[in-house]
Amino acid sequence: MSHWSDTLPVPSGQRRDQVPRDHSIYPQLLEITLHLRQAMREHFVQLTSRQGLSLEERRHTQAIREKEALLSCLIRRMINLLQSEAASDLELQVPLPSEDSRGDVKYGQRDQLSGQPDPVPQLSDCEAAFVSRDLSNRGIDISVFYQSSFQDYNAYQKDKYHKDKNTLGFINLGTSENKLCMDLMTERLQERDMNCIEDALLQYPDWRGQPFLREEVARFLTCYCRAPTRLDPENVVVLNGCCSVFSALAMVLCDPGEAFLVPAPFYGGFAFSSRLYAKVELIPVYLESEVTVTNTQPFQLTVDKLEEALLEARLEGKKVRGLVLINPQNPVGDIYSPDSLMKYLEFAKRYNLHVIIDEIYMLSVFDESITFHSVLSMKSLPDRNRTHVIWGTSKDFGISGFRFGALYTHNKEVVSAVSAFGYLHSISGIVQHKLCQLLHNTEWIDKVYLPTNCYRLREAHKYITAKLKALEIPFHNSSSGLYVWINLKKYLDPCTFEEERLLYCRFLDNKLLLSRGKAYMCKEPGWFCLIFADELPRLKLAMRRFCDVLQEQKEALIVKQLEDAMRE
């Protein structure tokens, strides 16, 4: 039997007895690792290439692929380190293969005569972060975090459905955008008052936002939030989106490693925003779907739950600096009553916590029998210096591409600190002018836009919930927002987050993008968020794809049950 070292490859074009003993070992280790990776890939291909597998075997195959991904990641890190050292010794250049249109690696045919190792596979953007020689550790973390958070959204961007140009493309019912009033908004943005080019609009703005826009935002919020007194424009800061505002608040209110409490499920974009710059943890205050003696309605937030989450965090040594509320809630769609809102604010004051309230859906309440109450409508706040309100036009006006978000706070120190982020996150002067004109024309908003938008939201919600009822799919009934929170637990066996992920992937395979509960930090597997604020033809096609996936999943579960019964 040969000794283990005799089986190892040597650098290309060199006999084993020609390797100099005093030469750096890094090039040899690098080539050995490349061979190891190729052998590992071939092994995993053999393990996972069988056809006609049962549901249980497919789960096993998925587990194998996950182990392969983990091992690949570790080997790539080894290659990164070895390649750095080898390059400095031998100026080693390793060729990379091309990628096909699907992003799959094309391996060249191995030349049996040359003795050359297989080329290093082309890595995806996410994988490349692990072997980067240019990024810092922080840069690697950010790159991996970005790719893991947005890879499916990026796939959608590259392959969007179009009724004429791309009928087989992705339909996105996972990103909360209002596409119901594009006709009204397009017409309004083309009117004469929108088209203004002045010198001041082409120059650097006030980093807090142009004074004319901050004045208009203060006036608009005074009116539509029903504030008891006129809001002060000096308390307004304008940035490019509500997530930018939230990220800035996280930066100025917390030090790295500190935390906010957030009722869960909650909008996943906040987790990305708080981590990207500020490194602030969001601690979920878990809400349950089941109605009990203490939980009188599904996903009910109580002060007791806030107290319990805060105590647990402190026992773990975490410093909690604030409470984040979304009202109307995303993704559940509930609206906090004034009494409940006051209790949450009093809880925060009792523990010296800041409160960030995101009211981005405040005008997207489509049930006329329900009234939204803004925190700015309260005559007195328990701690107004630590109460900060976020609002923007992305959802209520369906112009997420404008990238506009506004902060309103009485705290002058917070205003000053958040204003600094305008240097990096301000909005162009032209867009600020259009926003000012849009918000100023309250006659058009009240008589044309809001009634039409609410009607279309109501009709789209009625259509989607009728479909869900016909499919006997439970959902959380709400009267606000652009989404419905649906329960697909009966399609999971077992009901785990892994099965939830596999169902999510089945939707992706059928070119339908949804958002799954795990992305919202939901405590219970099986919940999905479905956006209904889309034009009816596209919504109907999306629901056909949705039904097809569920039918496939249902059949797969029946097969699994039969297989289980046969084993017994």
N, C-alpha and C positions, 0 to 999 in steps of 0.2 A: 504494500500500500504506500502511495506517495505521502510525503509529509505535507501538511496543510500549506506551508509556504511555497511548495513546488507547484501548487495549482493556481497561484495568483498570477494575473497578467502582469507583464512588464511594459514600460513605455514603448510606444509604437516604433517599429523599425529597429529594435534593439534586442539582442539575445540576452537571456537571463544572466549569462556570465559576463556580459559587458556593462552591467549596471555598476557605476563607480560607488564604492562604499562611502566615500566622503560627500557624495552629492545629496542635496536636500531630499528628504523623503516625501515632501508634499506633492510633487507631480505624480509620484507613484500612487500615493494614497488617493489622489483625485481620480486617477484613471481606474483604480480598483473600485471606488465608490460609484463611478459611472457604469461600470459593468454590473455592479450589485443592483443598481436601480433598474437597468434593463432586464436583468434576470427576474427581479421582483415583479416588474410589469408583466412579463410573459407568464409568470406563475399566476398572477391575479386574473389575467385574461382567460387562462385555462379554467380557473375556478368559477368564473362568472359568465362563460360563453354558452352554457347549455340553453336549449330552447324548450318551450312548452312546460315551464316550471309551474308548480302549484303555488298558491298564495304563500304558504309557509316557506317554501323554497325561495320564493322571491324575496321574502323578508330576510332570509339568511344571506342571500346574495347581496342585498342592500347593506347588511352588516359588514360583509366582507369588503365591499367598496369603501365603506367608511374607515375601516382599518387600513385599507390601501392608501386613502387620502392622508391619514395620520402619519403612516410610515413615509409616504412621499414627502410630506412637509418636513419631517425630521432629516431625511436624506438631503433634501434641498439645502437645509441649513448647513449640513456638513459640507456640501459642495461649495457653498458660498465661502466658508472659512478656508477650505483647501485651495479653492481657485485663487483666492487673494494671495495666499502664500506661494502657490505654484507660479502665478503670473510674475511675481517679483523675482523668482529664481530663474525661470526658463522663458519668460515672456510668452507663456502658454496661451494660445488662442483656440478656443473650442468652438467649432462651427455650430450654428443653430439651424434646424430644419424650418421649412415653411409651414404655414397653417392653412387648412382648407377653410371654406366659407363658414363652416359650422364651428370653427374654433378648435377642431380636433387636430392632434399632432400628426404630421405626416413623417413617418420614419423612412429614411432612405434604405434601399436594399443593401444589406450587409455584403461588403466585398470580402469574400473568404480568402482571397489571395493576398490582399494588402496587409492584413493584420490590424487594420484601423478599427478603433472602437466605434460603436454606434454614436451618431451625433447626439448632443444633449437635446432633449425635447424642448420645443418652444413652450414657455409657460404662459398661463393666463395672467391677467393683471394682478389678480389676488395672489397667485402663486409666486409671481415675480417679486413681490414685496419681501418674501422670505429670503431671497437670494440677492437682494439689492446690495450693491457695493457703494451706492451713492446716498441712500436714505439714512438718516439717523434712526435710532431705536424708536423715537417718537414718530418719525416719518413712516416707518414700517407699520407701527400700530395704527396710524391714521389711514394708511393705504388699505390695510387689511380690513379695518372697520368700515371704510367706505365701500369696498367691494362686496363685503358680506351683507351690508345693509341695502345696497342699491343694484346688485347685479341683475336681478329680475326686472327692475324698473328700467335699467339701461337696455336690456334685451327688448323690452317693449318699445323704447324710443327708437330703436333701430328697425323695428318691424311692426309699425302701427297699422291697424286696420284702416282701410279706406274703401268706401263703397264702390269705387271705380278702379282705383289703382292697385289696391292690395286687399282683396276680399278675404284672404286667408291669414291676415296679420293678427296681432294681439288686440284684444279688446280689454281695456283697463277699467275694471270695476273695483280696483283696490286703492287708487289714489283719489283723495277727496277733492274733486273739482266739480264746479257747477257749470255744466255745458248746456243748460236749458234756455238761456236767454242771450246766446251769442248774437242773434239777429238784432235785438234791441241795443245791445252794447256796441256792436259794430256801427250801427246807424248813429248812435249818440256820439261816438268818438270821432265821427267824420263831420260833425257840424262845425260851423265857422268859428265858434268861440274856442274850440279845441286847438285850432291851428294858429299858434303864436310862436314867433321866433324873435326873441329879444336878446340883446348882448348879455344881460345878467343870467339868462337861462343857459348860456353856452359857457359860462365860467364856473369856477369852483363855488359851491353853495355854502351857506351856513351849515356846519356839520350837524346841527340839531335838526336840520330841515329848513327849507325856505320859510321866512316869517309869514308870507301869505298863506302857505299851506298849513302851518301850525295854527294860525288863526282860524282857518276854515275847519280844521279837525276839531278844535276846541268848540267851535260853534255847532258843528255837526253832532258831536257827542253830547253837548248840552241838550240838544233837541231830542235825539233818538234814544238817549239813555235816561231822559226825563230827570236831568239833574236839578236839584232844588235851587241852585244858584248857577250863574254863568261860570263855566270852566275857564281856567286861565291858560292862554297859549304858552306862557312861560313854563308850564308844567308838562308840555308836550315835547316828545322827542320822536323823530321820524327816521326809520332805517329801512333797509331793503328786505322787508318781510318780517312776519311775527316771530319766526324762529331766530332771526338775527337779534330781535329785541330780547327774546327769552335767553339766548346765549349770553348777551351782554349783561343782563340782570344776574345770571348765574356767576359771571365773572366778578361783578362788583359787590355782590352780596355774600359770596362764599370764597373761602380759600380752597385750594386743591384738596380733595379728600373729604370735604364737608358735604352736607346732604340736604335735600328737600324731601318732604313727604308728598306723595302724589297718590290720590285714589286710583286703584287699578281695577279694570282695564283703563288705560289712558293712551293718548296719541303718541305713537312711537317716535315721531320726529323730535319730541322733547328729549328723549334719551340720547339721540345722536347729537343734538344741539348742545346739551349740557356737558357731554364728554369731549367734544371736538376741541374746544379751547379751555374750558374752565376745569375739566376733570372733576366735575361735581356728580355725586351719586344721587340717583332718584330712588327713594325707598318706597316700594309699593305699599299702599294701604289696601289690602285685598278685600274686594267686595264679592259676595256670593250671589249666585242666581236663584238659589232655593229660598222660598219664603218659610220663615220660622217664627217662633214667638218673638224673638228679638229682632229678626230681619223681616219687617212687615211688608216689604216689597223687594223685588229683585234688584240687585246691585245698589242697595241702599247704603249711603254714607251716613254714619253716626259719629258723634263726638267720642263715644266709647271706643270705636275702632281707631280713631285718631290717637286717642290717649294710649291705647294698647301698642300701636305701632311706634309711637314716640318712646314709650318706656323700653320696648325691646331694642330699639336702635341705641338708646343711651346705655343699656346694659351691655351692648356689644362694643361700647366705646366710641360710637359714632356721634359726631356733632351735627345736630340738625339745625339748620338756619332758617328754614321757611316751609310753607305749605303752598302747593300749586293746585289750583282749581281750574277746571275748564267748564264754562257755563254759557250756553248749553253744552252738556257733556259729550265728549268724543271718545269712544264710539257708541256709547249706550244711547245718547240722545235725550237724557233726562234734563229737566230744568230745575234748578234749585229754587225753592220758595224763599221769600224774604226772611222768614223765621229761621229756616235751616241755615241760610247764608250768614245770618247774624250769629248763630251758634258757632259756626266754624271760625268766624272772625274773632269771637270772644275767646275761643280755645287758643287761637294763635297769640292773642294779646297776653293771655295767662302765662304762656311759656316764652314770651318775647320772640315770637317768630314773625318773619315777614310773610305776607300773603301775596302771591302772584295770581291774578285772575285773568284768564284768557277768555274773552267774550267775542271771539272771531265769528261765531255763528248767531249773534244776537238778532239779526234781521232775517234769519232763515228758519223762523217758526211758522209753519204752514197751517197749523190748526188755529182758527180764529177764536176758539173758545179759551185758548191758553195765552196768558200774558207773561212775557219775559221781564224780569226785574234785574236791571243792572245794579252792580254794587255802587255805581256813581249816582244812582237815584236815591240812595239812603241819605237822610238828613244829617245823621251823625255816624261816624265810623268808630269802632272801639279803639283803633290805633291807625289813624289816617296817614301817619308818617311812615307806616310800614305796610301800606296797602297799595299795590301797583297793578294797573289795569292795562291789558294788551288788547288791541283791536286792529283789524286790517280789512282790506277790500277783496281779498282772494276768494272767500267763500260766498259772502253775501252778494257781491257784485260779479262774481265769476271771472275775475281778471287776475288770476294767480300769476300770470306772466308779467304783470306790472311790478311785482316784488315790492309791495308796500306794507309796512307794519308801523303801528304807532304805540307809544307808551304814554300813559297818563299817570303821573304820581305827584303827590304834594311834597315829596321829599326833595329839596333842592340839591342835596348832596348826591342823591341817586341820579337826578337829572344831569348834573354836571359830569358824573362819571360815565353814564351811558352815552352822553353826547360825544365823548371821545371816540366811540366806535363809528360815528359818522364819517370819520376820516377813511375808514376801510369799507363801510357798509352804507354809504349814502345812495340816494336815488338821483338819476339824471334830472337836470333842471326842466327839460321838456316834459318828462313824465310827471314831475311835481306840478307843473302848470295844468296838465290834463286832469290830474287827480283833484286839484283845487276846483276846477270848473265842474267836474262831475259831482263833487260833494255839495257844491254851492247851489245847484239847480234842484232844490227840494221839491219844486212843483212837478218836475219830470219824475223824480224818485217816488213821490207819494201817489201820483195819478197814473203813471205809466209803468215804471219798473217794478216797484214792490208788489202791486196787485197781480201783475202778470207772473212774476217770479214765484210768488206764493201759490198761485193757481197751478202752475206747471209742476212745482215741487209736490203739491198735494196729489195731482193726477199721476205723476210718476210713482209716488209712494203707494198710491192705491193699486196701480198695475202690478208692482213688484210684490206687494204683500198678498195680493190675490193669487199670484203664481205660487208663492210660498205656502199658502194655505192649501192650494190644490195638491201640492207635493207633500202635504202634512209635515212641513218643516217648521218647528217652533221658532219664534223670533221675539225679540224684546220690542214691544210696541211703544213708539215715541212719536212726538209731533214736531220735531225740529231736526235740523242738520240735513246732510245730503246722503245719509247712509241708513242701513238697517242692520242690526246686530243679530245674526242668525245662528241657530244651534244645529250643528251637523253631527252631534254625538252618535246618533244611531247609525251613522255610516262608518264608525270607527270600531274595530274589534281587534285588540282591546282598546279602550278609550284612553289613549296616551298622547302625549305631545309628539311622539315619533310617528304615530299613525296620523295625527293631524298634519304633520309635515308631508307625509306621503300623499295624502289627499290633496294638499295644496299643490304638490308637484304634478298630480294628475290634471288639475285645472290648467297648470302651465303647459303641459304637454298638449292640451286642447286649445292653446292660444287664448286662455282666459286668465287674467291677472286679478286675484282677490287678495285680501289681507287676512292673515290668520291670527287667531287669538294670542298666540305666543308673542307676536310682534307688539301687542298691546299690553304685555305683562299680565294677561288674564290668568287667574289662578286655576281655572278649569279648562282642560283640553276640549276641543270640539267646536269652539265658537269662531265665527268668521265675520268679517265686516264687508258688506256689499254696498257699493255706491250706486244709487239709483238716479242721480241727477244728470241724466244723459238723454239724448234724443231717442224717441221711441223705436225707430227701426234698428238702431244699434243695440238698444236695450233688449229688444226681442231676440236678435241674433245671439247676444250674450247669454240670454236665458236658455236658448236651445243648446248651446254648448254646455251650460251649467247642468241641464237635465241629462245630457248625454254622459257626462262624467259620473253623475250620481247613479245612473242606471248601470254603468260599468262597475262602479264600486259595489252596488247592491248585488250584482251577479257574482262578483268575486267573493263577497262575504258568504253567499249561499254555498258556493263551492267549498269554501273553507269549513263551513259548518258540516257539510257532508263528509269531508275528509276527516274531520275530528270525530264524527259519529262512527265512521268506519274503523278508526283506530281503536275506539272503545269496544 
